[in-house]
């Protein structure tokens, strides 16, 4: 399991990339990239860069965990 270097929500960067999401969820980088390419995942695309805001990421977690995180 990948270990996150972040201890709180406030420490997270404003935008998260696949590598950061992988570490936060404890999944492989490959799974992080797959997740960010799912249709319902709230990404922001800027050229070839794909990121998600930390607020949208937390909303996605709430929706997909029934609010129990």
C-alpha positions in Angstrom: 0.0 0.0 0.0 1.3 3.4 -0.9 1.7 5.8 2.0 0.5 9.3 1.8 2.7 12.2 2.9 -0.4 14.3 3.8 -1.8 14.2 7.3 -4.8 16.5 6.8 -7.1 17.9 4.2 -5.5 21.4 4.6 -2.1 19.9 3.5 -3.4 18.7 0.2 -2.5 20.7 -2.9 -5.3 22.6 -4.6 -5.3 20.1 -7.5 -4.5 16.4 -7.4 -2.9 14.3 -10.1 -3.1 10.6 -10.6 0.0 9.9 -8.5 -1.3 11.9 -5.5 -4.8 10.2 -5.7 -3.1 6.8 -5.9 -1.2 7.6 -2.7 -4.2 9.0 -0.9 -6.4 5.9 -1.8 -3.5 3.4 -1.3 -3.9 2.1 -4.8 -1.4 1.5 -7.7 -0.5 4.4 -10.0 -2.1 2.4 -12.8 -5.4 2.2 -10.9 -5.1 6.0 -10.2 -4.8 6.7 -13.9 -7.7 4.4 -14.7 -9.9 6.1 -12.0 -9.2 9.5 -13.5 -10.3 8.3 -16.9 -13.7 7.1 -15.6 -16.6 9.0 -17.0 -18.0 10.1 -13.6 -14.7 11.2 -12.1 -14.6 15.0 -11.9 -11.4 15.8 -13.8 -10.1 19.1 -15.2 -8.2 18.7 -18.4 -5.6 21.3 -19.4 -3.9 20.1 -22.6 -2.4 16.8 -21.7 -2.6 17.5 -17.9 -5.5 15.8 -16.0 -6.1 16.9 -12.5 -9.0 17.0 -10.0 -9.6 19.8 -7.4 -9.3 18.5 -3.8 -12.9 19.7 -3.2 -14.3 17.7 -6.1 -12.2 14.7 -5.1 -13.7 14.8 -1.6 -17.2 15.2 -3.0 -16.6 12.2 -5.2 -15.4 10.2 -2.2 -18.6 11.1 -0.3 -20.8 10.1 -3.2 -19.1 6.8 -3.7 -18.7 5.8 -0.1 -22.2 6.8 1.1 -20.7 9.6 3.0 -18.8 7.2 5.3 -15.1 8.0 4.9 
